Every structure is written in structure tokens, then in C-alpha cells.
Amino acid sequence: MGAADYEWRDDAICRDTDPELFFPVGTTGHALYQIDRAKEVCTECTVAKHCLDFALDTNQDSGIWGGLTEEERRVIRRRRVAAARAARAS
């Protein structure tokens, strides 16, 4: 990825948000609030798709990226791997 591939970050509304919001610790209690709030921020962001693509392409394994949690991104990665295997097998 070149520098131009990251220009979308200039338009990310999370640039003005505390980054800790997007990296909750755990999946209970206050972390649930953080996850919901981070997803709300992403919902309003015009570059959320770019953010999600970046996270998937670079295997970001923590945090909320493009409105999805680590586990939600793992599901997408598993589906992509399964689809690629199926395509190679046919």
C-alpha cells in the first residue's frame, strides 16, 4: 500500500475522537458501551468502507474498524478463505 492508499484517513470522523474508544478491553460492562459508541461513530463516517477494507487487508486483530469488531472481521476473513478454497477446488 502506498501513501495514496491512506488518504481516506483524512476524511475519517474518528480523527477527532479519543482512539481508546475504538479499542475496548473485554466484551462486558463498560466495553460494551465502548463498542456500541464506536460503531455509532463508524455509522456516521463516509470512509468506513475504506477503514474496514484496510483492517481486513492488513489483518488488524484488535479494535473497531469500519464499524466491525475483531470477531466480526474474523468471520469475514474465514468466509473469504473458504470461498478462495472452494474456487481453487473447482
N, C-alpha and C positions, 0 to 999 in steps of 0.2 A: 504494500500500500504506500502510495506516495503522499506528499503533503496535501495535494489537492483532494485526496480521498477523505481528509479530515475536516474539510471546510464546513461541512454540515454542523459541526460543533459550535460554530459562531452563532448559529440560529437556535441552539438548544435553550429552552427556557430554564432548564436546571442550572445553567451557568450562574444564576443569581440565587440559587438555593443551597443551603448547607449540604455538602456532599454526604455527611453522615446519615442523612435521611435515606439515601439510596443503598446504604449498607447496614441494614438492621442485623442485630446479633440475636439469633434464635428465631423461633417461629411461634412464640406465645407471648402473652402480655403486651408490653409496650411495642415489641417488634411487629405485632400485627397491625397496630396503628401506623407505624412507620411504613410498612408495606403498602397499606391502603393509601396513605398520603402520597407516597412516591408514585404509585400507579395513577393517582389523580393528576399529579404534575405531568406525567408522561402523556396522559389522555389529551391534555391541552397543547402538547408540543407538536409543532409542524414537522419536526425531523425525527420523530420517534421510530419510524421505519428504518431510517439510516442507522440510528442508535442500536436497534435490535440486530440489524444485519452486521454491524461492527462487532457486537458482542458474540454473535454466532460464528462469524468468520475468524475471530481471534480467541475463541474459546474462553471467554470471560466466565469464570466459575463462581463468582460472588457478586452480590448486589442486584439491584433492579436496573435493567437496561431495556429501553424501548417498551417499558410497561410490563415486562415479564420477570418473574423470579428465577433463581437458579434452577429450581426443579422444572418450571415451565419451559425453560430453554433446553434442559436435558431431554425432555420429551420430544421437542422439535429435532434435536440432534439425532436421537435414536430413530426417529421416523425417516430422517434423511439417509442415515446409514442403511436402514432396512430397504429403502427404495433403491439406493445405489446397488446394493447386493442383488436385489431382485432384477434390476435392469441388466446387470452383468451376467446373471444366470440364464436370461432368456435369449 
